[in-house]
Amino acid sequence: MSNLSSNVAWQEILRETKAGNIPHCRAIAAPVNFHDEIVETLAKIILGSYRPSHPDLLIIGSNDKPAPIGNQETMTDAEYKNSTRGLIEEIALKPLESDKRLGVILCADKLLKAAANSLLKLAEEPPSHAYLLFLMEDGRLFLPTLRSRSRFSVIALHDEKEAYSIPLSESEWLEWLEKSRKNSDADAVIKNLSAWENFAVLNNNFMLAEKIDRLRITAEKKNLSVPFLCDIIILTLKGENKNIETIFNDIW
């Protein structure tokens, strides 16, 4: 298994951070076993030091459970501090030990919509001393409006789910089409869609990933012949099919 220190995307994040090019809102999708190391390393650079009890390091959620939105009237002080509303209030306060405050939102891809939406204003207009780090496993599930306000990076491992390039040229499409029509069943073709979606995410092309995801979900719901499915994929990914669902609805 690859380790974090040798990952190209992580090296770029470190290079930027050490050079002082620190976005007020950063989001990283990475395997969960790297999250603790990511937090510790970035906290050392941004805050100048790291320890779990650092007063300017504000962590909400856990690696397997997202933070709730928070209700001060029904929660204990500790529970409220571990909520999105609690983070918003805490990070607005002046730093106690560093000249910055770092808010870390773990399991950010699993935040309930209300909790995620509560962080939009903070992500859009953070205090000058405040920095946010959203950590997640699956960047595809991260709220798009938060993602658009963040500098987003994907740290992927070589032994993760296969991700390979989408055909681009006419000859590549013809080669893929010929192989798929002759040698694939519908499940194998849908598996191609999953791999292409992963490729798009790894290359930060989220509009394309969303298009592929809609196509994959729609295809999984229908009992399609391989030739028909291949034709729809080509039309969609080459930009000639603007509305995937409409085509399927017209047929059925």
Wavefront OBJ file of the C-alpha trace (Angstrom):
o trace
v 0.000 0.000 0.000
v 1.208 3.514 -0.824
v 1.890 5.782 2.106
v 0.858 9.380 2.506
v 4.330 10.895 2.316
v 4.882 9.582 -1.221
v 1.515 10.727 -2.566
v 1.817 13.426 -5.233
v -1.373 15.262 -4.260
v -0.296 15.356 -0.605
v 3.158 16.618 -1.534
v 1.521 19.479 -3.441
v -0.695 20.342 -0.448
v 2.384 20.415 1.790
v 4.331 22.530 -0.667
v 1.544 25.118 -0.823
v 1.012 25.160 2.929
v 4.690 25.491 3.810
v 4.993 28.329 1.280
v 2.201 30.205 3.065
v -0.323 29.601 0.292
v -3.002 28.511 2.737
v -6.653 28.739 1.646
v -9.098 29.694 4.349
v -11.176 26.723 3.289
v -9.563 23.465 2.171
v -11.238 20.110 1.519
v -9.393 16.812 1.190
v -10.782 13.441 0.177
v -8.455 10.684 1.371
v -8.524 7.193 2.878
v -9.684 7.471 6.481
v -6.501 5.923 7.865
v -4.641 9.046 6.692
v -6.935 11.587 8.340
v -5.154 11.786 11.686
v -1.796 12.301 10.002
v -3.240 14.975 7.713
v -4.678 16.888 10.683
v -1.489 16.649 12.718
v 0.779 17.701 9.845
v -1.310 20.648 8.691
v -1.935 21.814 12.263
v 1.814 21.912 12.906
v 2.294 24.172 9.893
v -0.771 26.394 10.280
v -0.791 26.734 14.081
v 2.928 26.336 14.635
v 2.518 23.260 16.841
v 0.224 20.309 17.358
v -1.321 18.519 20.282
v -4.862 17.136 20.534
v -5.728 19.671 23.246
v -4.342 22.716 21.373
v -6.801 25.528 22.183
v -6.798 26.802 18.607
v -7.377 23.379 17.028
v -11.136 22.846 16.846
v -12.156 19.389 15.637
v -15.779 18.326 15.179
v -17.110 14.936 14.198
v -15.082 11.741 14.097
v -13.708 9.477 11.408
v -16.904 7.440 11.403
v -19.572 9.929 12.483
v -20.261 13.476 11.265
v -20.963 16.372 13.592
v -24.603 17.410 14.092
v -25.849 20.924 13.445
v -26.145 21.556 17.197
v -28.785 22.850 19.599
v -27.469 24.688 22.640
v -30.713 24.219 24.567
v -30.717 20.423 24.374
v -26.971 19.630 24.323
v -24.281 19.663 26.953
v -21.430 22.131 26.449
v -19.167 19.345 25.174
v -21.811 18.102 22.733
v -22.457 21.605 21.460
v -18.754 22.234 20.879
v -18.788 19.120 18.706
v -21.425 20.585 16.377
v -21.292 22.817 13.318
v -22.942 25.699 15.160
v -20.517 25.256 18.019
v -17.592 25.402 15.601
v -18.956 28.577 13.998
v -19.054 30.285 17.396
v -15.702 28.952 18.649
v -13.664 29.721 15.539
v -14.884 33.333 15.566
v -13.097 33.907 18.894
v -9.565 35.276 18.934
v -6.735 32.701 18.906
v -5.441 31.783 22.351
v -1.992 30.396 21.589
v -1.352 30.722 17.852
v -2.130 33.637 15.584
v -4.649 31.436 13.745
v -7.463 29.027 14.526
v -7.961 25.787 12.576
v -11.381 24.178 12.380
v -11.394 20.546 11.246
v -14.623 18.959 10.053
v -14.243 15.175 10.008
v -16.554 12.909 8.022
v -17.530 15.951 5.945
v -18.953 13.818 3.152
v -21.557 12.421 5.568
v -22.760 15.687 7.099
v -26.520 16.003 7.110
v -27.624 18.686 4.685
v -28.725 21.098 7.421
v -25.369 20.767 9.196
v -23.441 21.201 5.958
v -25.524 24.223 4.934
v -24.920 25.847 8.307
v -21.210 26.083 7.398
v -21.726 27.863 4.068
v -21.429 31.410 5.410
v -18.341 30.512 7.451
v -16.739 28.918 4.386
v -17.656 31.938 2.271
v -16.570 34.638 4.738
v -14.309 33.198 7.459
v -12.704 35.495 10.044
v -9.209 36.561 8.997
v -7.630 34.282 11.613
v -9.814 31.244 10.799
v -8.971 28.293 8.567
v -11.226 25.346 7.768
v -10.245 21.811 6.825
v -12.953 19.467 5.558
v -11.838 15.830 5.632
v -13.736 13.000 3.954
v -13.386 9.657 2.235
v -15.663 10.206 -0.770
v -15.434 13.604 -2.441
v -18.433 12.787 -4.614
v -20.688 13.024 -1.541
v -19.374 16.405 -0.363
v -21.982 19.168 -0.596
v -21.300 20.919 -3.948
v -21.866 24.396 -2.507
v -19.220 23.748 0.153
v -16.901 22.178 -2.397
v -17.136 25.259 -4.610
v -15.963 27.384 -1.663
v -13.009 25.112 -0.923
v -9.663 24.276 -2.462
v -10.409 20.633 -3.102
v -7.831 17.830 -3.352
v -8.103 14.074 -3.740
v -5.462 11.821 -2.207
v -5.848 8.458 -3.921
v -3.907 5.252 -3.548
v -2.719 2.988 -6.332
v -4.549 0.040 -4.840
v -7.890 1.851 -4.639
v -10.772 1.097 -6.967
v -9.547 1.181 -10.552
v -9.748 4.562 -12.241
v -8.863 4.908 -15.881
v -9.126 7.500 -18.578
v -12.350 8.102 -20.466
v -11.936 7.609 -24.243
v -11.469 10.950 -25.962
v -10.620 10.431 -29.624
v -12.887 8.861 -32.211
v -10.530 5.876 -32.513
v -10.537 5.338 -28.719
v -14.338 5.401 -28.658
v -14.563 2.912 -31.541
v -12.075 0.590 -29.837
v -13.979 0.727 -26.539
v -17.317 0.248 -28.306
v -16.121 -2.779 -30.275
v -14.710 -4.488 -27.181
v -17.776 -3.734 -25.062
v -20.333 -4.874 -27.633
v -18.551 -8.199 -28.165
v -17.116 -9.070 -24.784
v -19.177 -7.337 -22.091
v -22.479 -7.728 -20.345
v -24.406 -4.755 -18.973
v -22.862 -5.132 -15.510
v -19.354 -4.922 -16.977
v -20.250 -1.782 -18.911
v -21.718 -0.195 -15.775
v -18.495 -1.073 -13.965
v -16.691 0.998 -16.628
v -18.899 3.929 -15.656
v -17.865 3.594 -12.005
v -14.200 3.601 -12.986
v -14.666 6.632 -15.256
v -16.524 8.462 -12.498
v -13.589 7.814 -10.167
v -11.183 9.062 -12.830
v -13.191 12.288 -13.193
v -13.171 12.869 -9.409
v -9.426 12.262 -9.184
v -8.962 14.914 -11.874
v -11.279 17.377 -10.083
v -13.766 17.268 -12.986
v -16.861 17.152 -10.811
v -19.316 18.239 -13.497
v -18.288 15.251 -15.596
v -18.352 12.958 -12.545
v -21.900 14.082 -11.776
v -22.975 13.378 -15.357
v -21.448 9.884 -15.256
v -23.008 9.225 -11.854
v -26.495 10.095 -13.147
v -25.929 7.865 -16.165
v -24.699 4.977 -13.990
v -27.635 5.221 -11.570
v -30.161 5.414 -14.409
v -28.552 2.488 -16.236
v -28.606 0.358 -13.079
v -32.365 0.850 -12.805
v -33.092 -0.309 -16.383
v -32.703 -3.671 -18.064
v -30.678 -2.446 -21.053
v -29.063 -4.288 -23.900
v -25.313 -3.751 -24.139
v -25.426 -2.086 -27.612
v -28.089 0.372 -26.470
v -26.245 1.146 -23.249
v -22.993 1.714 -25.153
v -24.707 4.130 -27.539
v -26.213 6.146 -24.680
v -22.842 6.315 -22.901
v -21.103 7.638 -25.993
v -23.810 10.226 -26.685
v -23.761 11.390 -23.064
v -20.032 11.607 -22.474
v -19.366 13.209 -25.844
v -21.868 15.917 -24.910
v -24.508 15.071 -27.477
v -27.071 13.892 -24.927
v -28.023 16.801 -22.674
v -30.672 15.011 -20.608
v -30.009 11.394 -19.698
v -33.259 10.812 -17.818
v -35.416 12.215 -20.630
v -34.094 9.680 -23.136
v -34.878 6.759 -20.833
v -38.312 8.147 -19.944
v -39.214 8.566 -23.611
v -38.385 4.914 -24.277
v -40.183 3.448 -21.276
l 1 2 3 4 5 6 7 8 9 10 11 12 13 14 15 16 17 18 19 20 21 22 23 24 25 26 27 28 29 30 31 32 33 34 35 36 37 38 39 40 41 42 43 44 45 46 47 48 49 50 51 52 53 54 55 56 57 58 59 60 61 62 63 64 65 66 67 68 69 70 71 72 73 74 75 76 77 78 79 80 81 82 83 84 85 86 87 88 89 90 91 92 93 94 95 96 97 98 99 100 101 102 103 104 105 106 107 108 109 110 111 112 113 114 115 116 117 118 119 120 121 122 123 124 125 126 127 128 129 130 131 132 133 134 135 136 137 138 139 140 141 142 143 144 145 146 147 148 149 150 151 152 153 154 155 156 157 158 159 160 161 162 163 164 165 166 167 168 169 170 171 172 173 174 175 176 177 178 179 180 181 182 183 184 185 186 187 188 189 190 191 192 193 194 195 196 197 198 199 200 201 202 203 204 205 206 207 208 209 210 211 212 213 214 215 216 217 218 219 220 221 222 223 224 225 226 227 228 229 230 231 232 233 234 235 236 237 238 239 240 241 242 243 244 245 246 247 248 249 250 251 252
